Amino acid sequence: MKEHLGLVHVYTGEGKGKTTAALGLCVRAVGHGYRALIVQFMKTGGTYGENFLRLPGLTVVPSGHDCLVYSKEITPADREKAAEGLTLAKEAMSRGEMDVVVLDEVNVAIKFGLLKVGEVAQAVRSRAPGVEVVLTGRGAPQELLDLADYVTEMVAERHPYEKGVLSRQGVDR
């Protein structure tokens, strides 16, 4: 049943919906009895609605701090947390423990220097057969785009932020 799995998705771009698309894919997968893991880089546990998802077969693990986007002050603890998240994802992918593995905001973690693109690419390449991988976040590096079977770029045509509307609980986070 699962022999058709094993492709790589990249959801990137300036528009809204990258994480939402990855979540939708996970909901669909667990609806078919698959196991899914979402490792959230650049996101703090308890802040985002997806941290509260309780679906059989779905595991969500926060592995970073969203405040970095605003402060841009990277600490050794930030790098350590990101490395822990990547290790968790890599182990799940290489052992085939999960059918779908999402590295949420991994592109941003790379941009901020929390992870190296080569180590993320190697983790994706070393996945077990049949493990579907989703990489999200703005500014996907070319090396990850080259690995992908699907590349989706979210384009922002209009956003309420332009009118001063900040991120809204339950809609944007």
N, C-alpha and C positions, 0 to 999 in steps of 0.2 A: 504493500500500500504506500510506503514512504519512499520507494526507490526513485521517484521523480523529484525528490528534494535534493538540494545541494548547490543552489545558485547564490550569487552575491548581488545584493541590491545596494545602491547608494542613493540616498535622498538628500539633496543639497540645495543651495540657492538662498536668496534673500527673503523669499516669501514664507508665509505661515504654512504649517501643515506637515513638516518633516517627521516630527515625533508622532503626530496623530496618525499619519500613514503607517508608520511602523507598528503602532499600537493596534491599528485596525487589522494588519496582517497577523499579529499575534492572536487577537481575538478570533479571527477566522481559523487559525491553525489549531488553537485549543478546542474550538468547536468541533473539530474533526478528530479530537483525541490526541493531538500532538502535544509535545512539551515545549514550552518557550521560556527563554530567559532574556530579560532586559537589564543590561548593565548601564546605568545612567552616569555618564561623566558630566561634570559641570552642573550637577543637580543635587540639592540637599534633600535628604529624606524628610517627608512630612510637609514639604512646601508645594509639591506638585500633585495634582489629582491622581495621576497614574500610580503614585506610591500607595494609594489606598485600594487599588484593584485587588480583589479577592476572587480569582477564578481558578478552579482546579486546573493544574497543568501550567500555570503562569507564575513565574518568579520575577519580581522586580527588586533590583539591588542598587541603591544610591551609592555612588563611588566618587563623590566630588562636592564642590561648593559652587553654587551659582553666583555667589558674590564676587568671584574672580572677574566676571565680565565687567563689573563696575570698578573694582579696586585695582585690578591688574597687578596685584602684589602676590607673586607666587612664593609659597613657602615650601620647605622640604616636606612638610606634612601633606601639602597638596599633591606633590609629585608621588609621594608614597601611597596616598589614597588612590590615585589614578593607576599606579602600577598594580595595586591589589585588584582593582577592577579588571584590568587587562589580564592578569593572571587567572582570575576566576573565569572570565570569558574564554580564554585560550584553553583552559582545562576542560571546560564544558564542550567546546568545539572539538578538541582533539580526541576526547573520549567518546564523543557521540552521545553524551548524556542528554542533550537537548536536541530537538528537531529544528528549532528556530532560535538563533541567538542574535539579539539586537545590541549593538554598541551605540547607544544613544548619545549624541553630541560628541562623538569621538573625533570628528573633524575639528571641532573647536578646541578640544583638549590638545590635539596636535599643534594647532595654531598658537596656543598659549605656551607650548613647550613642555606640557605635562607628560606627553608621550612622544615617541619618535615614529614617524610614518613607517619606517622600515620594520619596526617591531610589530606594529599593527598589521601590516601587510603579511608578515611572516605568520602571525597568528591565524589570519584568514586562510593563507595557503596550507597551513598544517591541519586544517579541520578534517574531521573524519568524513568519509563519503556520506552523502545524504543530509548534511547539516546546512540548512539555509541560513545565510548571514545577511544582516541589514546594518549598514553604516549610515548614521545621520549626522547632520550639522552643516552649517554654512562653510563654504570654502573648502570643499573636498580636494585633497591633494591629487595631482595627476596619477601618482602611483596607485592610489585606491580606485580612481576612476578606471584605470587600465585593467584592474582585477575584476571589475563589475560586469555582470551579465545584464543588469538593469541599471540605468542611470536616469534619475528623475530630478529635474531642476525646478524647484518651486519659485515662481516669479511673483514678485509683489507689484501688482498693478495699483493697488490702493490699500491703505491700512489706517485704522483709526488713530494710531500713534501720531500720525501726521497732524491730527487735530488735537493732540494733547491727551488722548485716552490711553492710559497706561494698561499694562497687562492685567487682565481680569480673571479672578479666581473662577474656576469651573469652565472657562472658555479658552483662555490663553495659557493657563497653568493649572 
